[in-house]
């Protein structure tokens, strides 16, 4: 689930992403963004940063903020764990050509059973 960041300039309805790794390439994944009734898909690149952190980056076509970088970590606070989350992170959106990636949403992944 993605939660909007209050400083993000664009309105963000309830949005979620699904990520699916390819069996033939573990460093690439398919990303489907569902925002209201709209669906967009793209391919992303995954990179392990060590210490329980990973970065997923890519680009959506035909959008004003095409580039994204999602940073996820398993090093979560006790409060987040009590709320049922096992992975937390941030999503930055913008245009890399302009050097304009901004924090857009907080990313949360819930444990099974929550």
LINWORA-V852791 format. One line per field, one symbol per residue. psi: psi as a letter, one per 40 degrees, with the letter a starting at -180 (. if undefined). burial: I if it has 9 or more other C-alpha atoms within 8 Angstrom, else O. A space follows every 50 residues. Layout:
psi->???
burial->???
This chain:
psi->ihhihdehdihhahhiihhhihdeheeiihhhhhgbeihiiiiihihhei feiihhiahhifidgdiihhhiiegiidddddeeidhiaihhiahddefg hihdihhhhiiie.
burial->OIIIIOOIOOOOOOIIIOOOIIOOOIOIIIIIIIIOOOOOIIIIIIOOOO OOIIIIIIIIOOOOOIIIIIIIIIOIOOOIIOOIIIIIIIIIIIIOOOOO IOIIIIIIIIOOOO
